[in-house]
Amino acid sequence: MSTWAAGPGIEPDDDLKAADELLDKADALLRRHHRSTEPPEPDVFVALEDEDLPVLTDVVDPSELSAAALAPPPPVEAPTAPSHTERNRLAEQLVGLDTEISREVEAWFATEFPQLLSRELDKFSDRLQEETLAHLRATLLPTLSERISRRLEDESGDSH
């Protein structure tokens, strides 16, 4: 878990906990595969109480141990590097996969993008029309109403 605190009285939410766990796992994986001559430093120091430490009290006579327990562990075979032909085959597969993915993306854009664009333009057109009418009602109608009312007053004043 992360060493930074959430603050007094604030519980970290589940998303942060999950992110911390994921980062811890990624760090552990990187440390496991990192080829270094120095041993990795522990992230957290845990102090153990004296009563938590196990005490070895049984004495085992080496003659009682089985031959398998005394035998050294079998050597671990180092993984072999892929051959030149295997690397070429893998490279060809990756190029083929890249080409296939590119074709699929282009095909998707050719069929889906025009439909998405058309829907968004229709939404934009409708919204623009609504906003234009609202602005017209708010600004032009009062001006027109004032002119009409002045003209009606002028005409009613002239007829008397």
C-alpha positions, 0 to 999 in steps of 0.5 A: 500500500502507498506510504502517503496518507489520506489525511486525518479522518479521511478514509481512502476510497476503494479506487485508490486502494485498488490502484495502490494494490495494482501499483504494488503488484507492478513494482513486485513484478518489476523487482522480480524481473530486474536483473541487479546484483544488489538485493531489492530494498524492502518497502516497509520495515516491520518490527517484530516483538521478541515474543513473535519470533519462533524459537527452535528447540528440536535438535535434529540428528543428520543421520535421521534426515533422508538422502533427498533432504541432504542432496543439493537442489537440482541446477536451474536451467537458464531460459534459452534465447530464441533463435534467429529464425524464431525471432524472424517468425515472431517479427513477421507475425507482429507485422501481420498483426499490425497490418490486420489491426490497421485494416480493421481500424480503417474499416471501422472508421469508414463505416462508423465515423460518418454515422457518428458525425452525422448524428453529432451534426444533427444534434448541433444543428438542433441545439443551434436552432433552439439557442437562436430562437431563444436569443431572438425571443429575448432580444428581437421580440421586445424591440419589435413589440416596442416599435409596433406599440409606438406605431399603434399609439401614433396611429391612434393619436392621429385619428383623434 
